[in-house]
Amino acid sequence: MKRKPSKSGFTILVAADTTLLSAEPLIGLLELETNSGTIELAMNRIVAERLHSAVVEFLQAGEGHDAPIFAVERSR
């Protein structure tokens, strides 16, 4: 998903945390602390895996000093 910044600029992420609500089924809250307040998002395993995939893809785009320092094993 590619987006251009809004006219007012970006919201800056300051911190992130999770709260486990249920282990079976896996349900939790993703809490994002931003410069304009806290955002709470409910998520399940499928959403968490999609978020994880998007973050890994972002990190893999880093170059030089920002190159990733992890390895990703992909299933075939």
C-alpha angles and dihedrals in degrees: 000000000000120000137174118227116264119252089260092055132239131329106234119227109222102173141349132207140164134222119203111224099172135003095198105061094019107238129155148146125260107209116200117190109204137175088260099045143288123312118200118198125184114222141178130202094277093052092045091052091050090049090048091051092050093050092048090050090051093049092048089059091066118112135192112354089001094053113129117266095203137075124230120211112206124202117228 
